[in-house]
Amino acid sequence: METLNTIFKLFAGVGLFLFAMYLVEESLKNLSGRNFKLFLQRITKNNIGAVAGGTIVTGILQSSSMVSLMVLAFVGAGVFTMKNAMAIILGANLGTTLASWLVATLGFKTNIEVIAYPAVCLGGFLLILLGNRKTIKYVSYFLLGFGLMFIGLSFMKTAMEAQVQHFDFSQYASKPLLIFLIIGFLITLVVQSSSVTMALTLSALNAGAIGFPMAAAIVLGSETGTIIKIVLSAIGGNASKKRVALGNLLFNIFITAIAFILLRPILLLITDILKIKDPLIGLVTFSSLINLLAIVLFLPVLDLFTTFLERFFKNTDGSTAAFIGNASIAEPETALDLFRRETRYFIHNSMLFNLELFKIQTHKFDQRIDYKEINDKRNFDSKNTEEKYEFLKQLQGELQAFYLKLRVKLNSEQNSELNQLISAVRSSMHAVKSIKDIGSNITNLSRSSKEIKYQFFLHHKKETQELYLKLNMFLSTEKRSSFEELRTQFDIVQKNYTTALNTFYTEAQLAPIEDIDITTVINFNRELFTSNKAMLMAVKDILLDEKQAQNFNEIPIYKT
């Protein structure tokens, strides 16, 4: 029973340590995340600066995984080159060893209670009393995380010490070091934090459960364990993100292999030449040395390494575009046609997004077999709301980028059409954002037990469904819609807004309704009007010629 309690205490320590690292990461990310991103962008003009930037930012944020994921996002957006990204990751791996130094020195060389308990106490009081202020909230997170990290470490340390008294670890001393390397990899693979693996290893080393070489092998295995998170994040991304993830994987495997081959000489360097006799300090020195070795080995050949990585994956990977991905501005007329098709596809998916938030059946939209096949390939229907929204944002970005390239290749008449198409994209995205912003209102009204709110929702649901079916018919038919038909639909949208608002005011005078419910209904009504109007404007830019579209824009649209 005592052994079981010890094991539970060890696992509790791991859980506390993981939670503490999460709190510290969240606090620092929210307190100064943008500044770090800007800092990274400024400093990464050369390889040395990129390595230094990665080291400094990770040393402060204490999460090489978070920095690597940030870098992946920048690479995907074209902010960083792949070479700079790899240099930052080299620095990030070194920067994360700062936590190991703190744990090895403060965690094992000082009275933990003196550091941890006051931090947790202060953090808890600040969070409860002043947690409604953003800065205070994340300062509290930092204090709680800092304190809980050492409390979790204390659990691990005492659990290891107790386990040593009841278990003979000497039988494992003769096992091959490769076994301990695999153990380090597996532990990190599970907990996805090399800092936790280091804390566990330091605890075992401090308790005498394992020797210095075994501890070094475990830490070495942890170097590659965290890469899985990066690899998973790159799946579905563009080619650059996948290349960076592959480069990080190859880099970690190579360094782990080299350091393992040279393990004995490196350990002798630490114990005999550097004269470090304390095994805890020796272990964190080992961790820092192998990451310095990685920088020394890879930095001079970074250009060749990135050239090698560019052989992998196609540049179209991760693109959401269905048509313009195959377009070339060298053939502007063909490119314009593909842009036109892409815009219609974008509006189609924008309508699907809005209708699904309203829980309106979209089977009539599935009659567009070509769009349905494209969405099936991109798993659009299986995505959740947030993923679909990000899909549409990325597609809008790709359309905007292609628009900037194509516009200089077209004549004035073609440019007029292109400008209308990109205006349709903007209006459609605005319609999507307006509906997304009232997603909680839709849920509130559709589930309300108050008849006045529920009937208000049903009315708007019906009106929205009728509008979208009409717009879809306009887009699907070969016959070009007239100005009058679209004007009629706009008048209906305007009338629905005004009528619904006046009807609600009348009913609210007779029915018991809370002030917050009135605010919800008014906000919902306004945003829905904005969204429906924007979607109509998007369809207008698709269907009308330039002069008619300009005349349509002159219709008073802010009558309230």
N, C-alpha and C positions, 0 to 999 in steps of 0.2 A: 504493500500500500504506500509505503514511504517513497519507493522508487517511482510509482505512478504520480504521486504529488510533485516530485521533483521534475518529472517530464512535463507535467502540466505547467509548472512554474516557468520552465524553460520556454515552452510555447507561448505562454502569456508574455514573457519578456520580448519574444520575437514580434508578437502582435502589437505590443505597446511601442516598440521601436519603429515598426512600419508605420503605425498611426502617427507617431511623432514626426517622422520624416515627411509624411504627407502634410501635416500642419505647417511645418517649417517651409516646405516647398510652396504651398498655397499662399502663405503669408508674404514671402519674399516676391513671389510672382505677381501678386496683386498690389503690393506696395511700390514696386519699381520695375514691373515687367516691361513697360514701353521704353523706359530709359535704357534698359539693358539691350533691347532690340536695336534701338538707335545707336547705342554704343558699338554693338557688333557690326552694324552696317558701316559705321565710320572707320572702324579699325581694320577691316578686312581687305584693305586695298593691296596688301602684300601677304606672303605666306607667314612671315614672322609675326606680323600684327594679328593675323587670324589665329595663330596658335596662342599668342598672348591673350587675345580677347576671349577665346574659348576657355583658357585656364582661369582667368579672372572671374568671368561670369559664372562658371561652374563652381569656383571656389566660394562664391557668395551664395548662389542659389542652392548649392549642394545637391545637384541632381544632373548627372551627365546625360541621363535619358531625356530629361526635360529639354536641355539645351540641344541635344541631337534632334529631338522632334521639332523644336523651333527651327533648327537649321533645315530640316527636311521641308518644312512649310515655305521657307524663304527660297529654297532651291526650286520648289514646284512653282513658285510665283515669279521666278526669274530674277529675284533680288540678288542672290548669291550665285557665283559660278560654282561648278562642281569642285574645282580645285580649292577654292576658298572654304567650301563646306567641309572638305576632308581635313583641311588644316585646322579648322575650328574644332572638329571632333577629336583630333590629336591632342589639342590643348584641353578639351573637356575631360578626357580620360585622366589627365594629370591633375586637373583642378578638383576632381572628386575625391582625391586622396587627402584633402584638407580635413574632411570629416574623420578619416581614420586617425590622423594626428591628434585631433581633439579627443576622440574616444580613448586612444592609447595613453594620452597624458592626463587629461582631466578625469576621465572615467575610471582609471585604475590607480592614479597617483594621488588623488585627493579624496576627501570625504564627500561622497556623492550627495548626501542629504543637504550639505551646505549650499550646493549649487541648485539642485533640482527642486526641492520643496518650496523655497521662496519664489522661484520662477513660476511654478504651477499655481501657487497661491495668488500671486499678483495677476497672472494671466486670467485665472478664473474670475476674480473680482472685477477686473476691467471688462471682461466679456459680458458679465451679467449687468453691471451698472452702466457701462458706456458703450456696449456693443452695437448700438444703433448707428454709431459713427464709423464710417468705413475704415479710416486709418486706425482708430483704436481697436476695431474688431480684428484687423490683421496683425497688429502689434500683439494683441492677446493670443492669437493663434501661434505667433512666433514664440512667445514666452511659454505657452503650454507645450508646444512641440519640443522646445529646448529642454524643458524640465522632464517631460515624459520620456524623452530619448535616454536620459541618464537613469531614470527609474527603470525603464525596460532593460537597460544594460545591467543594472544592479540585479534584476531578476535572473538574467542569463548567467551572470557571474556567480551568484550564490548557488544556482541550480547546478552549474558545472562543478563547483567545489564539493557540493553534497554528493554528486554522482561519482566523483573520483573516489570518495571514501567507501562506496559500496560496489564499485565495479573495477575490474582489472583491465586497464587500457594497454598495459605493456604488451599484450599478445598481438596488438596491431602494429607494433613498432617495426616488425620485419616485413610488413606488407609493402608491395611496390608503390612508389610515389605516384605512379599513374592512377592508382585507385583513388588517392586523395584529390588529384586533379579533377577527376570525374565527379567526385563528391562535391567539390566547390562549384563545378558547372551546374550540377543538378539542383543544389540548394538555391543558387542565384536564378536558375531557370524558373523555379517555383515562386520565390518571393519577389523576383524582378527588382532586386536592389543589391548591388555589390557592397553597399555600406552595411546592410544587415549581415551578409556573409562575413564581412570583415569583423563585425562586432562579435558574432558567434565564435569565430576562429580565435580572436583575441581572448575571449572568455575561456575557451578550451585550453589555450596555450597558458594563460595565467594560472589555471587550476592544475596544470600538469597532465591533462588528459592526452595531449599530443605534443610532439616535439617540434622544434623550429622548422626542420625541412618539411614535415608533413603540413604544418600551418602554411608555409610558403606555397606548397603545391595547391592547397585549397584556394588560397587567394588568387593564384594564377588561373585556376579554373573559372573563378568568378568573373575574370576579365571578359570572357566570351559569353557568359550566361545572360547578360543584360541585352545582348544584341537582338534577341528574339522580338522584343517590343518594337525596336526600330524596323525590323524586317516586316512585321505585321502592319505597321503604320504605312509602309511604302506600297503595300499591295493595293492595287487599284489606282495608285498615283501615276503621274506622268513618268516618262523615261528617265528624267534627271533624278527624281526622287528614288527610283528603283536602283539607279547606278550608285547613288550615294550609300544606300542601304547595303548593296552588294560590296562596295568598297570598304565600308565599316566592318562587315562580316569577314572579308578576306584579311583585312588588316589585323583584326583581333585574333583570328586563327593563326596567322603568321607569327605574330608577337608571342602568343601563348606557346607555340611550338619551339621558337628560338629560345625563349626564356626557360622552357622546360629542359631543353638540351643543355643549356648553360647553367642550370639551377645550382649545381654544386659550386662552380667557380663564383657565381654571384653571391651565394651565401658565405663563402670564404672571404670575399671582398668585404662584406658587411662585418663579419665577426673578427677577422684577423687583421685586415688592412685599415678599415675605418674604426676598429676597436669598439664596436657597439656590443656590449655584453648583455644588455637588457633585451630579452627576446621580444617583448612587446614593441619597443622602439625599433628593434631590428626588423620586425615584420612590416611595419608601416614604411620603414626605409626601403625595404624590398619592393613594396607596392609602388612607391614613388620612382624608384630606379628603373623598373621595367617600363613605366610609362615615359620616362625620360629617354630610355633606350629606343622606344618606338618613335619618338620625335626625331632623334638623331638619325635613325635608319630611314625613315620615310620622307622627311622634309626635303632632302636633296633630290629625291626621285619622284616628287609629287606630280610634276608635269607628265612624266612617263606613265605614272600610275593612272592618272585621270584619262590620258589618251587610251590606255588599255581598257578602262571601264566604258569608254564611249563606243566600244564595239558591241556592247550588250544592249538589248531592248530597242524597240523601234520608237522613233520620236513621237508617234501618234498615241502611244500608250497613255491612258488616263484621260484622254480627251472626251468631253461629253458631246462634242459636235457630231451630228449625223451626216452633214453634207459638206460643210466648208473645210473639213479635215482633208478632203480630197481635192480641194480647189487650189488653183495657182493664179496669182495676180498677173502672171505673164499672159493669161487668156482672160482679160477683164470681163468680156461678155458672159462667158461660161461661169466665171466667179460670181458675177452679179446674180445669175440665175440660181446658183447654189445658195447664195446668201438669202435670196428670196425664199427658197424652200426651208432654209434653216430658221428663218424668222417665223414662218407659219408653224413649223414644228415646235418652236419655243412657245408661241401663243397657245398651241394645242395643250402642251404640258402644263402651262400656267393655269389654264382653265380646269384641267384635271385636278391640280393641286387645290384650287379654291373650292371646287365642288366636293372633294373628299373631306375637306375640313367641315363642310356643312353636312356631311353624311348623305350626300345626294348621289344616287346611282348614276354611273357614267357609262353604262353599256352602249348607249347610242353614240358615244364618242369613239367606241371601239370599232365602228364601221370603217374608220380610216385604217385599213389593214397595214398600210406601209408604216404608219406611225406606231401601230401596235407591235409590229415585228422589231422595229428599232428599239422600243422600250423594253421588249422582252430580252433583247441582247444586252441591254444596259441594266437589267434588273430594276427598272424604274418603279414598277408596281410593288415590288417587295421591300422597297426602302421605307423607312419611317418618315414622319413629317419633317424632322430636322434634316435628314439626309436628302430628301427631295428638294427642300429649300436650298441646301448647299449645291445640289446638282444644277438647279436653275441659276443660281448666282454664278457658278463656274461657266455655264453655257453663255450667260450674258457677257461675262468677261471675255470669252473667246470670240463672241460676235463683235464686241467693241474693238478688240485688238485687230481682227480681220478688217473691220470697217476702216480703221486708220491706215492700213496698208493699201486697201482697194481704192479709196476715194481719190488718190492722186493719179490713178490709172484711167479714170472714166471721164467722158465728156460731160458737159453741163447738164444735159437732159438725163443721162444715166445717174449723175450725182444727185439730182433732185429725187429720183426714186430711191437711191441708196439712203439719203437723209430721212426720207419718210419711213423706210424699213427700220433704221436704227431708232427712230422715234417710237415706232411701234414696239420695239423691244423694251425701251425704257418705260413706256406706259404700262406694258404687260407686267413688268417686274414690280412696278409701283402698285399695281392691282394685287399682286401676290403678297407684297409686304403688308399692305393694309389689312388683308384677310388674316395673315399670320399674326398681326398685332392684336387682333380681337379673338384669337383662338380660345382664350380663357372665357371671354364673354359668350362665345358660341356654346361652349360647354355649360356655362352657368345658366343660360337661358333655355337650352334644350332639355336640361334636367330639372328645371325649376318646378316646384309644386304650386307656385302661384300662377293662376290661370292667365292673368294679364301679361306676365312675362313670357309664358309658354306660347300663348296665341300670337304674341308679337313676333316671336321667333319663327313660328310656322308660316306666318304671313310672308316674312322676308325670305324664308327658305323657298317657298313656292315662286315668288317673284324672281329670285336669283336663278332658279332652275329654268324658268321660262325665258329669261334674258339670254342665258348661255346657250340654250337650245337654238334660239333664233340666231345668235352670233355664229354658232357652229354651222348652221345652215347657210349663212352668208358666205362663210369661208369654204364650204364644201362644194357649193354649186358652181357650175361653169359660168353661169350668167353673172355678169358684174352687177353688184348691188348699186342702187341709186342713192343719191344724196338724200332724197326724201325718206327712203326706208330707214336709213341710219338716223336721220333727224327724228323720226317717229319713235325709234327705240330710245333716243336720248330723252325725249319728252316724257316717256314712260318712266325712265329711271328717276328723272327730276320729280315727277308727280308722286312716285312711290315714296320717295324720301319725305316730301312735304306732308303727304296724306298720312303716312305712318306716324310721323311726329305729332301731328295735330290730333289724330285719333288716340294716341297714347296719352297726351295731356288731358284729353276729355275723360278717358277711362280712369286715369290716375286720381282724378278728383273724387271719384266715386268708390274706388277700391283701396283697401289698406295696403300701402307700399312704403318701404323704407327709403330714406334719402339715398343710400348707397345704390339701391336698385334703380332709382331714377337716373343716377349718373351712368350706371352700366348700360341702360337702354339707350340713352342719348349718345353715348360714345359709340356703341355698336351701330346705331343708325347712321351716324355721320361717317364712320370708317367704311361701312358697307357701301354707302353712296359714293364715297371717294373711289373705292375699288371698282365698282361697277362702271362708273364713269371712265376710269382709266382704261379698263378692258375694252370698252366701246371705242375709246380714242385709238387704242392699238389696232383694232379691226378697221377703223376708219382709215388709218394710214396705209393699211394693206390694200384696201379696196378702191379708194378714191384717187383720182389723179391730183396733181399738185395744186391746181387752182381750186378744185372742189374741197380738198383737204384744208386749204387756207380759209375758205369761206366757213367751213365747219368749225374751225378754231375760233371764229368770231362770235359763235353762239354764246350768250351769257351762261356761264356754267357755275357760278357761285351764288345762285339764288337760294336763300335760306328762309 
